[in-house]
Amino acid sequence: MSGGFEETTSYQLDKDSKEKVAAILEFVFQALQEKGYNPVSQLVGYMISGDPAYITSYKDARTMICKVERDEILEVLIRKYLEG
C-alpha cells in the first residue's frame, strides 16, 4: 500500500495571520464573557461542530470568528498552550 504516509505535510500561519487570529479570539472571548456565557465552553462547541451559533452575535463576534478558519484558530491555541 503506497500513499502519502511517507512524507509529513507542513502547515504554518504567517505572523500577521497569527496576530489576526489571536486578536479575534480575544475579542470573541470578551463578547461571550460580557453576555454571560462561559467563553471556553462556547469556543469548544464551535471548534468541535463548526456551528457559529455557539458564538454570540453581540458586538459582531460571530461575524468576526467566521473570518478565520478553525484550523488557524487551532494552530494559534496549540502554539500558545505549548509555549507556556
Secondary structure by P-SEA (a helix, b strand, c coil): ccccccbbbbbbbcaaaaaaaaaaaaaaaaaaaaaccaaaaaaaaaaacccccccccccaaaaaaacccaaaaaaaaaaaaaac
